[in-house]
Amino acid sequence: STTMASSTTGDGVSEAQTGKKSKKTKNQVDESELLTVPDGWKEPTFTKDDNPRGLLEESSFATLFPKYREAYLKECWPLVEKALGEAHIKTSLDLIEGSITVCTTKKTFDPYAIVRARDLIKLLARSVPFEQAVRILQDDMACDIIKIGTLVRNRERFVKRRQRLIGPKGSTLKALELLTSCYVMVQGNTVSAVGPFSGLKEVRKVVMDTMKNIHPIYNIKTLMIKRELSKDPELRMQSWERFLPKFRHKNLAKRREPKKKTVKREYTPFPPAQPESQVDKELATGEFFLRESVKKRKKMEEVKVKQAEALTKKQEERNRAFIPPKEKPLMKKTTKAPTEGKLDIEAIKEKVKRAKTKKLGAPPVNPAPPTSSTTDKKKKKAKSKG
């Protein structure tokens, strides 16, 4: 019952034929023009009573499968035979050639069963597991194998875009599967999808856009909005353009203005002036009429001036290595507190002397008591003076 907004076109056709003016807006369409399906309606199954005589000719399809798929096909082959046996279709697996063949039998009554069997073997060859591939035998199921190998030339770019479709840990692919109710398998240069027709259409659009460098998240966002809008019966007759997001394509890589601009010169019919020769320049400055000795002297002076400039430059460069860099003070200078009184230097000196004498083991230096010999000498001196 999900009707898309894209089908609401051609609203002006009935008005032009009848010539009547309707009060409906541009976005609205007459409901009789829409193809609607009743809720819960299902296509009746094709039985043997519909085709009792069977098929006139035998039809067959074959497909090749890669070598790495051989082990899995061997394992699930009895299940494949059983599933196709119910539709009266004969299958054969050729491991030497690497091919699977399906063909109709005399008992086959459904003419479309062989096409479903062909799709089943295609999916099995494209690495789709049997549990998902067998769903193709149901009436409301279809499959789509999208070839993406030739859409991008650069191999590295192709691998990046294919990985973008899968997403981190397969999250983008899982979101796409939930929204479209399809099983999607990205394998090599193809994308295989199994599900209802409406879902397959959306899957193909997302895959193709991803390969055209449009991120799948944009399409997933629009699908989510469309799913919510389809639940509202009032919006069924209206256009959904106003609800859907519009993503602008920003190409930041391209510059609007070129990096190197070339300015076109004005066209002049006259050729450019001939460049002046060395003689012309000398004539203009007056050097041409000077003597050879004067010319040489002038040239030597010019050379000496240039040499002096070069020498001073070189000397400056050499001296740079000897210029010390400015050092930052490690700690801030603290103002020392003023001492209360002057230090007694003499007292400190005596302390140091005592410490030294103690270390040497000498007796402390004390004033010695006067001996008898010294007293006699003093007395004699006193007498002689008297």
C-alpha positions in Angstrom: 0.0 0.0 0.0 3.0 2.3 -0.1 2.6 4.6 -3.0 5.6 6.8 -3.9 5.4 10.6 -4.6 7.2 10.1 -7.9 4.1 8.4 -9.3 2.0 11.6 -8.8 2.7 13.1 -12.3 0.5 13.9 -15.2 -2.1 15.7 -13.1 -2.9 18.2 -15.9 -3.9 15.5 -18.6 -7.5 15.0 -17.5 -8.1 18.7 -17.1 -6.9 19.4 -20.7 -9.2 16.7 -22.1 -12.4 17.7 -20.2 -11.6 21.5 -20.2 -12.9 21.7 -16.6 -11.0 23.7 -14.0 -10.3 21.9 -10.8 -9.6 23.5 -7.5 -6.9 21.0 -6.6 -3.4 22.1 -6.1 -0.4 21.1 -8.4 0.8 18.5 -5.9 -2.6 16.7 -5.6 -3.8 14.0 -8.0 -7.1 12.4 -8.7 -7.2 9.1 -6.7 -8.8 7.2 -9.7 -5.6 7.8 -11.7 -3.5 6.0 -9.1 -2.9 2.2 -9.2 -3.8 1.0 -5.8 -3.5 -2.5 -4.3 -5.8 -3.6 -1.4 -4.2 -4.3 2.0 -3.3 -7.9 2.5 -3.9 -8.8 -1.1 -1.8 -11.7 -2.4 -1.3 -13.2 -5.9 -2.9 -16.6 -6.1 -0.3 -19.4 -6.5 0.2 -21.1 -9.9 -1.0 -24.8 -9.5 -1.0 -27.9 -11.8 -4.7 -27.2 -12.6 -3.7 -24.0 -14.4 -1.4 -26.0 -16.7 -2.4 -29.7 -16.7 -0.6 -30.7 -19.9 2.9 -29.4 -18.8 5.5 -27.8 -21.1 6.1 -28.6 -24.7 9.8 -28.0 -25.0 12.7 -28.5 -22.5 14.4 -25.4 -21.3 17.8 -25.3 -19.6 20.2 -22.7 -18.1 23.8 -23.1 -17.0 26.2 -20.9 -15.0 29.8 -21.1 -14.0 31.0 -20.7 -10.4 34.5 -19.9 -9.0 36.8 -22.5 -7.5 36.5 -21.2 -3.9 32.7 -21.8 -4.1 33.0 -25.5 -4.8 33.3 -26.7 -1.2 30.1 -24.8 -0.1 28.1 -26.0 -3.1 29.1 -29.7 -2.4 27.9 -29.2 1.1 24.5 -27.7 0.4 23.8 -29.5 -2.9 21.2 -32.0 -1.5 19.2 -29.0 -0.2 19.3 -27.4 -3.6 18.1 -30.6 -5.3 15.3 -30.9 -2.8 14.1 -27.3 -3.2 14.1 -27.5 -7.0 12.7 -31.0 -7.0 9.5 -29.6 -5.5 9.1 -27.4 -8.6 10.0 -30.5 -10.8 13.3 -29.0 -12.0 16.3 -31.2 -12.6 19.7 -29.9 -11.5 23.3 -31.1 -12.1 26.6 -30.0 -10.6 29.7 -30.4 -12.8 32.8 -30.0 -10.6 35.3 -30.7 -13.4 34.0 -27.9 -15.6 32.8 -25.8 -12.6 29.2 -25.2 -13.7 25.6 -25.7 -12.5 22.8 -26.6 -14.9 19.1 -26.5 -14.4 16.5 -27.9 -16.8 12.7 -28.6 -17.0 11.2 -32.1 -16.9 7.9 -33.6 -18.2 6.3 -33.0 -14.8 7.1 -29.3 -14.7 3.9 -27.3 -15.0 5.0 -23.8 -14.0 6.7 -22.1 -17.0 8.3 -19.5 -14.7 9.9 -22.0 -12.4 12.9 -22.4 -14.7 13.6 -18.7 -14.6 13.5 -18.8 -10.8 15.8 -21.8 -10.8 18.2 -19.8 -13.1 18.2 -16.9 -10.6 18.9 -19.4 -7.8 22.0 -20.9 -9.4 23.2 -17.3 -10.3 22.9 -16.3 -6.6 24.7 -19.4 -5.4 27.6 -18.7 -7.8 27.8 -15.1 -6.5 28.5 -16.3 -2.9 24.9 -15.8 -1.6 24.2 -18.4 1.1 21.6 -21.0 0.3 19.2 -19.9 3.1 18.8 -16.5 1.4 19.1 -17.7 -2.2 16.2 -20.2 -1.8 13.8 -17.4 -1.1 13.8 -16.6 -4.8 11.5 -19.6 -5.4 8.7 -17.7 -3.6 6.2 -15.7 -5.8 6.7 -12.3 -4.2 10.5 -12.4 -4.3 12.9 -11.3 -7.0 16.6 -10.8 -7.3 19.0 -8.2 -8.8 22.7 -8.6 -9.6 24.2 -5.2 -9.9 27.5 -5.0 -11.8 29.7 -2.3 -10.2 33.2 -3.3 -11.6 33.2 -1.0 -14.6 31.6 2.1 -12.9 34.9 3.4 -11.4 38.1 3.4 -13.4 40.6 3.8 -10.5 40.9 0.6 -8.5 41.8 2.2 -5.2 38.8 4.6 -5.5 36.5 1.7 -6.4 37.6 -0.3 -3.3 37.0 2.8 -1.1 33.5 3.3 -2.5 32.6 -0.3 -2.2 33.7 -0.3 1.4 31.6 2.9 2.0 28.6 0.9 0.8 29.3 -1.8 3.5 30.1 0.8 6.2 31.9 0.4 9.5 31.4 -3.2 10.7 28.6 -3.5 8.0 26.4 -1.0 9.7 25.4 0.9 6.5 24.5 -2.3 4.6 22.5 -3.5 7.6 20.5 -0.2 7.7 19.8 -0.6 3.9 18.6 -4.2 4.4 16.2 -3.1 7.2 14.8 -0.2 5.2 14.3 -2.1 1.9 13.6 -5.6 3.5 16.1 -7.1 1.1 19.2 -9.3 1.6 22.2 -7.5 0.1 25.6 -9.2 -0.6 28.6 -7.2 -1.8 31.1 -9.6 -3.4 33.9 -8.7 -5.8 32.6 -6.7 -8.8 28.9 -7.3 -8.1 26.2 -6.6 -5.6 23.5 -9.3 -5.2 20.2 -8.4 -3.7 17.2 -10.7 -2.9 13.8 -9.2 -1.8 10.6 -7.5 -3.0 10.5 -5.5 -6.3 10.1 -2.1 -4.5 13.1 -2.8 -2.2 15.3 -3.9 -5.1 14.6 -0.6 -6.9 15.8 1.3 -3.9 18.9 -1.0 -3.4 20.0 -0.4 -7.0 19.6 3.4 -6.7 21.7 3.4 -3.5 24.4 1.2 -5.0 24.7 3.2 -8.2 24.8 6.6 -6.3 27.5 5.2 -4.0 29.6 4.4 -7.0 29.0 7.9 -8.3 30.5 9.3 -5.1 27.2 10.1 -3.3 27.4 8.8 0.3 24.8 6.1 1.0 23.8 7.8 4.3 21.9 10.5 2.3 19.8 7.9 0.5 19.2 6.0 3.8 18.0 9.2 5.4 15.5 9.8 2.6 14.3 6.2 2.8 13.7 6.6 6.5 11.6 9.7 5.9 9.6 8.0 3.1 8.9 5.0 5.4 7.4 7.4 8.0 5.4 9.3 5.4 3.9 6.1 3.9 2.2 5.4 7.3 0.1 8.6 7.0 -3.0 8.0 4.9 -3.6 11.8 4.4 -0.2 12.3 2.7 -1.0 9.6 0.2 -2.4 12.0 -2.4 0.3 14.7 -1.9 3.8 15.3 -3.1 6.5 14.5 -0.6 9.1 16.9 -2.0 8.7 19.4 1.0 9.5 16.6 3.5 12.5 15.1 1.8 15.9 16.6 2.5 17.8 18.4 -0.3 21.5 17.7 -0.2 23.6 20.2 -2.1 26.6 18.9 -3.8 29.7 20.8 -2.6 32.8 20.3 -4.7 35.5 21.8 -2.5 38.4 20.4 -4.5 37.8 22.7 -7.5 39.0 26.3 -7.2 36.7 29.0 -8.5 39.7 31.1 -9.5 42.9 29.7 -11.0 46.0 29.8 -8.9 48.1 31.4 -11.7 46.3 34.1 -13.6 47.4 35.1 -17.1 46.6 38.7 -18.0 45.9 39.1 -21.7 47.8 42.0 -23.2 46.2 44.5 -25.5 46.6 43.7 -29.2 49.0 46.1 -31.0 49.7 45.8 -34.8 53.3 47.1 -34.3 56.1 44.6 -33.4 57.8 45.0 -30.0 60.8 47.4 -29.8 64.2 45.9 -30.4 66.2 45.4 -27.1 69.2 47.7 -26.6 72.6 46.3 -27.3 75.6 46.8 -25.0 77.0 49.5 -27.4 73.7 51.4 -27.2 73.8 51.4 -23.4 77.4 52.6 -23.3 76.5 55.4 -25.8 73.6 56.5 -23.6 75.8 56.6 -20.4 78.8 58.1 -22.2 81.1 55.2 -21.4 81.7 54.5 -25.1 83.8 57.6 -25.5 86.1 56.9 -22.4 89.6 55.5 -22.8 90.3 51.8 -22.3 92.4 52.5 -19.2 89.5 54.5 -17.6 87.0 51.8 -18.5 89.1 49.1 -16.9 89.6 51.2 -13.8 85.9 51.8 -13.5 85.2 48.1 -13.8 87.8 47.2 -11.2 86.3 49.7 -8.8 82.8 48.1 -9.2 84.3 44.6 -8.7 86.1 45.8 -5.5 82.9 47.3 -4.1 81.0 44.1 -4.7 83.8 42.0 -3.1 83.8 44.3 0.0 80.0 43.9 0.4 80.3 40.1 0.1 83.2 40.0 2.6 81.3 42.0 5.2 78.2 39.7 4.8 80.4 36.6 5.3 82.1 38.1 8.3 78.7 38.9 9.9 77.5 35.3 9.3 80.7 34.0 10.9 80.4 36.3 13.9 76.8 35.2 14.6 78.2 31.9 16.0 80.2 33.9 18.7 77.3 36.1 19.8 76.0 34.6 23.1 72.2 34.1 23.3 70.3 36.1 25.9 69.8 33.9 29.0 66.7 34.1 31.0 67.2 34.3 34.8 66.4 30.9 36.4 65.1 32.3 39.7 63.8 35.7 40.7 66.2 37.8 42.7 65.2 38.0 46.3 66.1 41.0 48.5 68.2 39.8 51.4 67.1 40.9 54.8 69.6 43.5 56.3 71.8 42.0 59.0 71.2 43.4 62.5 74.9 43.9 63.4 78.2 43.7 61.8 80.0 40.3 62.0 82.9 39.9 64.4 85.6 38.7 62.0 88.2 38.3 64.7 86.1 36.0 66.7 85.5 33.8 63.7 89.2 33.6 62.9 90.0 32.5 66.5 87.3 29.8 66.2 88.9 28.5 63.0 92.3 28.4 64.6 91.1 26.4 67.6 89.4 23.9 65.3 92.7 23.4 63.4 94.8 22.9 66.5 92.3 20.3 67.8 92.6 18.3 64.6 96.5 18.4 64.8 96.5 17.3 68.5 98.6 20.3 69.7 97.9 21.7 73.2 95.8 24.9 73.3 97.8 28.1 73.1 97.7 29.7 76.6 100.0 32.4 78.0 102.8 30.5 79.9 103.6 31.4 83.5 106.8 33.4 84.0 109.9 31.2 84.8 112.8 32.0 87.2 115.3 32.8 84.4 113.1 35.5 82.9 112.5 37.2 86.3 116.3 37.4 87.0 116.9 39.1 83.6 114.2 41.7 84.3 115.8 42.5 87.7 119.3 43.1 86.2 117.8 45.5 83.6 116.2 47.5 86.3 119.4 47.8 88.3 121.4 48.9 85.3 118.9 51.6 84.5 119.1 52.9 88.2 
